[in-house]
Amino acid sequence: MEPKDLYEQRDQVQLIDVRESHEWQAGRIPGARWIPMNELPDRVGEVDGQRQVVTVCRSGSRSGEMAEFLSGRGYRAENLNGGIQAWAEQDLPVRTPDDEQPGKVV
């Protein structure tokens, strides 16, 4: 999914951020839920199977793997093309996890 499309549909999808803790702490897409890539297989039950899922990482590689993982288990899952880097490059919001300050991509 392209960043602008996700931004327009952000209230209709589950956004799962699969990055590491230091990446998440630096900045995230508002509304994203953090489930690190290495934890997702054990926490897949926390993902709503009735709603579309979009996975995100820094550049789209790790989240692409996780979108395939979820799709293989029956989820309607897509990857955010270009990851949070592409999102930020299009001047879409990146915030700290507490939503108090602008975030950054690391």
PyMOL commands that place a pseudoatom at each C-alpha (Angstrom):
pseudoatom trace, name=CA, resn=MET, resi=1, chain=A, elem=C, hetatm=0, pos=[0.000, 0.000, 0.000]
pseudoatom trace, name=CA, resn=GLU, resi=2, chain=A, elem=C, hetatm=0, pos=[1.273, 3.456, -0.830]
pseudoatom trace, name=CA, resn=PRO, resi=3, chain=A, elem=C, hetatm=0, pos=[1.770, 5.964, 2.024]
pseudoatom trace, name=CA, resn=LYS, resi=4, chain=A, elem=C, hetatm=0, pos=[-0.873, 8.441, 0.793]
pseudoatom trace, name=CA, resn=ASP, resi=5, chain=A, elem=C, hetatm=0, pos=[-3.403, 5.612, 0.375]
pseudoatom trace, name=CA, resn=LEU, resi=6, chain=A, elem=C, hetatm=0, pos=[-2.718, 4.407, 3.908]
pseudoatom trace, name=CA, resn=TYR, resi=7, chain=A, elem=C, hetatm=0, pos=[-3.082, 7.937, 5.239]
pseudoatom trace, name=CA, resn=GLU, resi=8, chain=A, elem=C, hetatm=0, pos=[-6.514, 8.203, 3.592]
pseudoatom trace, name=CA, resn=GLN, resi=9, chain=A, elem=C, hetatm=0, pos=[-7.582, 4.769, 4.904]
pseudoatom trace, name=CA, resn=ARG, resi=10, chain=A, elem=C, hetatm=0, pos=[-5.875, 4.898, 8.299]
pseudoatom trace, name=CA, resn=ASP, resi=11, chain=A, elem=C, hetatm=0, pos=[-9.155, 4.678, 10.234]
pseudoatom trace, name=CA, resn=GLN, resi=12, chain=A, elem=C, hetatm=0, pos=[-10.256, 1.541, 8.387]
pseudoatom trace, name=CA, resn=VAL, resi=13, chain=A, elem=C, hetatm=0, pos=[-7.122, -0.599, 8.799]
pseudoatom trace, name=CA, resn=GLN, resi=14, chain=A, elem=C, hetatm=0, pos=[-4.964, -2.044, 11.559]
pseudoatom trace, name=CA, resn=LEU, resi=15, chain=A, elem=C, hetatm=0, pos=[-1.462, -0.681, 11.290]
pseudoatom trace, name=CA, resn=ILE, resi=16, chain=A, elem=C, hetatm=0, pos=[1.101, -3.009, 12.837]
pseudoatom trace, name=CA, resn=ASP, resi=17, chain=A, elem=C, hetatm=0, pos=[4.627, -1.630, 13.321]
pseudoatom trace, name=CA, resn=VAL, resi=18, chain=A, elem=C, hetatm=0, pos=[7.127, -4.493, 13.409]
pseudoatom trace, name=CA, resn=ARG, resi=19, chain=A, elem=C, hetatm=0, pos=[10.300, -2.468, 14.094]
pseudoatom trace, name=CA, resn=GLU, resi=20, chain=A, elem=C, hetatm=0, pos=[12.623, -2.736, 17.072]
pseudoatom trace, name=CA, resn=SER, resi=21, chain=A, elem=C, hetatm=0, pos=[12.119, -0.828, 20.326]
pseudoatom trace, name=CA, resn=HIS, resi=22, chain=A, elem=C, hetatm=0, pos=[14.615, 1.977, 19.605]
pseudoatom trace, name=CA, resn=GLU, resi=23, chain=A, elem=C, hetatm=0, pos=[12.984, 2.589, 16.212]
pseudoatom trace, name=CA, resn=TRP, resi=24, chain=A, elem=C, hetatm=0, pos=[9.484, 2.692, 17.742]
pseudoatom trace, name=CA, resn=GLN, resi=25, chain=A, elem=C, hetatm=0, pos=[10.599, 5.028, 20.533]
pseudoatom trace, name=CA, resn=ALA, resi=26, chain=A, elem=C, hetatm=0, pos=[12.118, 7.490, 18.045]
pseudoatom trace, name=CA, resn=GLY, resi=27, chain=A, elem=C, hetatm=0, pos=[8.923, 7.846, 16.052]
pseudoatom trace, name=CA, resn=ARG, resi=28, chain=A, elem=C, hetatm=0, pos=[5.889, 6.009, 14.766]
pseudoatom trace, name=CA, resn=ILE, resi=29, chain=A, elem=C, hetatm=0, pos=[2.883, 6.522, 12.558]
pseudoatom trace, name=CA, resn=PRO, resi=30, chain=A, elem=C, hetatm=0, pos=[-0.024, 7.768, 14.707]
pseudoatom trace, name=CA, resn=GLY, resi=31, chain=A, elem=C, hetatm=0, pos=[-2.483, 4.972, 15.382]
pseudoatom trace, name=CA, resn=ALA, resi=32, chain=A, elem=C, hetatm=0, pos=[0.054, 2.207, 14.802]
pseudoatom trace, name=CA, resn=ARG, resi=33, chain=A, elem=C, hetatm=0, pos=[0.259, -0.731, 17.159]
pseudoatom trace, name=CA, resn=TRP, resi=34, chain=A, elem=C, hetatm=0, pos=[3.700, -2.020, 18.045]
pseudoatom trace, name=CA, resn=ILE, resi=35, chain=A, elem=C, hetatm=0, pos=[4.307, -5.759, 17.731]
pseudoatom trace, name=CA, resn=PRO, resi=36, chain=A, elem=C, hetatm=0, pos=[8.008, -6.388, 16.997]
pseudoatom trace, name=CA, resn=MET, resi=37, chain=A, elem=C, hetatm=0, pos=[8.758, -8.730, 14.124]
pseudoatom trace, name=CA, resn=ASN, resi=38, chain=A, elem=C, hetatm=0, pos=[10.273, -11.394, 16.372]
pseudoatom trace, name=CA, resn=GLU, resi=39, chain=A, elem=C, hetatm=0, pos=[7.158, -11.379, 18.600]
pseudoatom trace, name=CA, resn=LEU, resi=40, chain=A, elem=C, hetatm=0, pos=[4.472, -11.368, 15.907]
pseudoatom trace, name=CA, resn=PRO, resi=41, chain=A, elem=C, hetatm=0, pos=[4.349, -15.168, 15.409]
pseudoatom trace, name=CA, resn=ASP, resi=42, chain=A, elem=C, hetatm=0, pos=[3.598, -15.632, 19.118]
pseudoatom trace, name=CA, resn=ARG, resi=43, chain=A, elem=C, hetatm=0, pos=[1.224, -12.647, 19.267]
pseudoatom trace, name=CA, resn=VAL, resi=44, chain=A, elem=C, hetatm=0, pos=[-0.662, -13.179, 16.010]
pseudoatom trace, name=CA, resn=GLY, resi=45, chain=A, elem=C, hetatm=0, pos=[-3.840, -13.800, 18.017]
pseudoatom trace, name=CA, resn=GLU, resi=46, chain=A, elem=C, hetatm=0, pos=[-3.798, -10.116, 19.002]
pseudoatom trace, name=CA, resn=VAL, resi=47, chain=A, elem=C, hetatm=0, pos=[-4.413, -9.121, 15.368]
pseudoatom trace, name=CA, resn=ASP, resi=48, chain=A, elem=C, hetatm=0, pos=[-8.080, -8.784, 14.386]
pseudoatom trace, name=CA, resn=GLY, resi=49, chain=A, elem=C, hetatm=0, pos=[-8.747, -11.258, 11.597]
pseudoatom trace, name=CA, resn=GLN, resi=50, chain=A, elem=C, hetatm=0, pos=[-11.845, -9.334, 10.505]
pseudoatom trace, name=CA, resn=ARG, resi=51, chain=A, elem=C, hetatm=0, pos=[-9.988, -6.128, 9.583]
pseudoatom trace, name=CA, resn=GLN, resi=52, chain=A, elem=C, hetatm=0, pos=[-7.377, -5.407, 6.945]
pseudoatom trace, name=CA, resn=VAL, resi=53, chain=A, elem=C, hetatm=0, pos=[-3.818, -5.236, 8.284]
pseudoatom trace, name=CA, resn=VAL, resi=54, chain=A, elem=C, hetatm=0, pos=[-1.003, -3.022, 7.024]
pseudoatom trace, name=CA, resn=THR, resi=55, chain=A, elem=C, hetatm=0, pos=[2.474, -3.800, 8.318]
pseudoatom trace, name=CA, resn=VAL, resi=56, chain=A, elem=C, hetatm=0, pos=[5.238, -1.194, 8.568]
pseudoatom trace, name=CA, resn=CYS, resi=57, chain=A, elem=C, hetatm=0, pos=[8.976, -1.124, 9.239]
pseudoatom trace, name=CA, resn=ARG, resi=58, chain=A, elem=C, hetatm=0, pos=[11.722, 1.336, 8.317]
pseudoatom trace, name=CA, resn=SER, resi=59, chain=A, elem=C, hetatm=0, pos=[11.969, 0.583, 4.581]
pseudoatom trace, name=CA, resn=GLY, resi=60, chain=A, elem=C, hetatm=0, pos=[9.389, -2.106, 3.877]
pseudoatom trace, name=CA, resn=SER, resi=61, chain=A, elem=C, hetatm=0, pos=[11.552, -5.224, 3.910]
pseudoatom trace, name=CA, resn=ARG, resi=62, chain=A, elem=C, hetatm=0, pos=[10.788, -6.682, 7.353]
pseudoatom trace, name=CA, resn=SER, resi=63, chain=A, elem=C, hetatm=0, pos=[7.168, -5.605, 7.187]
pseudoatom trace, name=CA, resn=GLY, resi=64, chain=A, elem=C, hetatm=0, pos=[6.879, -7.231, 3.751]
pseudoatom trace, name=CA, resn=GLU, resi=65, chain=A, elem=C, hetatm=0, pos=[7.903, -10.528, 5.311]
pseudoatom trace, name=CA, resn=MET, resi=66, chain=A, elem=C, hetatm=0, pos=[5.356, -10.047, 8.083]
pseudoatom trace, name=CA, resn=ALA, resi=67, chain=A, elem=C, hetatm=0, pos=[2.580, -9.170, 5.609]
pseudoatom trace, name=CA, resn=GLU, resi=68, chain=A, elem=C, hetatm=0, pos=[3.321, -12.455, 3.821]
pseudoatom trace, name=CA, resn=PHE, resi=69, chain=A, elem=C, hetatm=0, pos=[3.353, -14.284, 7.157]
pseudoatom trace, name=CA, resn=LEU, resi=70, chain=A, elem=C, hetatm=0, pos=[-0.061, -12.859, 8.056]
pseudoatom trace, name=CA, resn=SER, resi=71, chain=A, elem=C, hetatm=0, pos=[-1.493, -13.488, 4.581]
pseudoatom trace, name=CA, resn=GLY, resi=72, chain=A, elem=C, hetatm=0, pos=[-0.412, -17.113, 4.875]
pseudoatom trace, name=CA, resn=ARG, resi=73, chain=A, elem=C, hetatm=0, pos=[-2.537, -17.367, 8.000]
pseudoatom trace, name=CA, resn=GLY, resi=74, chain=A, elem=C, hetatm=0, pos=[-5.667, -15.974, 6.395]
pseudoatom trace, name=CA, resn=TYR, resi=75, chain=A, elem=C, hetatm=0, pos=[-5.316, -12.282, 7.230]
pseudoatom trace, name=CA, resn=ARG, resi=76, chain=A, elem=C, hetatm=0, pos=[-5.954, -9.568, 4.644]
pseudoatom trace, name=CA, resn=ALA, resi=77, chain=A, elem=C, hetatm=0, pos=[-2.488, -8.086, 4.989]
pseudoatom trace, name=CA, resn=GLU, resi=78, chain=A, elem=C, hetatm=0, pos=[-0.493, -5.571, 2.981]
pseudoatom trace, name=CA, resn=ASN, resi=79, chain=A, elem=C, hetatm=0, pos=[2.870, -3.942, 3.407]
pseudoatom trace, name=CA, resn=LEU, resi=80, chain=A, elem=C, hetatm=0, pos=[3.462, -0.184, 3.542]
pseudoatom trace, name=CA, resn=ASN, resi=81, chain=A, elem=C, hetatm=0, pos=[5.564, 0.368, 0.419]
pseudoatom trace, name=CA, resn=GLY, resi=82, chain=A, elem=C, hetatm=0, pos=[8.834, 2.069, 1.345]
pseudoatom trace, name=CA, resn=GLY, resi=83, chain=A, elem=C, hetatm=0, pos=[8.069, 1.817, 5.059]
pseudoatom trace, name=CA, resn=ILE, resi=84, chain=A, elem=C, hetatm=0, pos=[8.010, 4.709, 7.482]
pseudoatom trace, name=CA, resn=GLN, resi=85, chain=A, elem=C, hetatm=0, pos=[10.836, 6.318, 5.475]
pseudoatom trace, name=CA, resn=ALA, resi=86, chain=A, elem=C, hetatm=0, pos=[8.526, 6.770, 2.471]
pseudoatom trace, name=CA, resn=TRP, resi=87, chain=A, elem=C, hetatm=0, pos=[5.736, 7.899, 4.796]
pseudoatom trace, name=CA, resn=ALA, resi=88, chain=A, elem=C, hetatm=0, pos=[7.943, 10.622, 6.310]
pseudoatom trace, name=CA, resn=GLU, resi=89, chain=A, elem=C, hetatm=0, pos=[9.313, 11.663, 2.898]
pseudoatom trace, name=CA, resn=GLN, resi=90, chain=A, elem=C, hetatm=0, pos=[5.730, 12.461, 1.873]
pseudoatom trace, name=CA, resn=ASP, resi=91, chain=A, elem=C, hetatm=0, pos=[5.389, 14.778, 4.897]
pseudoatom trace, name=CA, resn=LEU, resi=92, chain=A, elem=C, hetatm=0, pos=[2.925, 12.490, 6.646]
pseudoatom trace, name=CA, resn=PRO, resi=93, chain=A, elem=C, hetatm=0, pos=[2.900, 12.610, 10.463]
pseudoatom trace, name=CA, resn=VAL, resi=94, chain=A, elem=C, hetatm=0, pos=[5.485, 10.800, 12.568]
pseudoatom trace, name=CA, resn=ARG, resi=95, chain=A, elem=C, hetatm=0, pos=[5.048, 11.135, 16.336]
pseudoatom trace, name=CA, resn=THR, resi=96, chain=A, elem=C, hetatm=0, pos=[6.656, 9.832, 19.492]
pseudoatom trace, name=CA, resn=PRO, resi=97, chain=A, elem=C, hetatm=0, pos=[4.752, 6.911, 21.051]
pseudoatom trace, name=CA, resn=ASP, resi=98, chain=A, elem=C, hetatm=0, pos=[3.190, 9.236, 23.657]
pseudoatom trace, name=CA, resn=ASP, resi=99, chain=A, elem=C, hetatm=0, pos=[1.959, 11.568, 20.847]
pseudoatom trace, name=CA, resn=GLU, resi=100, chain=A, elem=C, hetatm=0, pos=[3.543, 14.500, 22.677]
pseudoatom trace, name=CA, resn=GLN, resi=101, chain=A, elem=C, hetatm=0, pos=[6.246, 15.403, 20.178]
pseudoatom trace, name=CA, resn=PRO, resi=102, chain=A, elem=C, hetatm=0, pos=[7.143, 15.020, 16.522]
pseudoatom trace, name=CA, resn=GLY, resi=103, chain=A, elem=C, hetatm=0, pos=[9.023, 11.775, 15.996]
pseudoatom trace, name=CA, resn=LYS, resi=104, chain=A, elem=C, hetatm=0, pos=[11.824, 10.838, 13.668]
pseudoatom trace, name=CA, resn=VAL, resi=105, chain=A, elem=C, hetatm=0, pos=[12.762, 7.863, 11.555]
pseudoatom trace, name=CA, resn=VAL, resi=106, chain=A, elem=C, hetatm=0, pos=[15.875, 5.969, 12.676]
for i in range(1, 106): cmd.bond("trace and resi %d" % i, "trace and resi %d" % (i + 1))
show_as sticks, trace
zoom trace
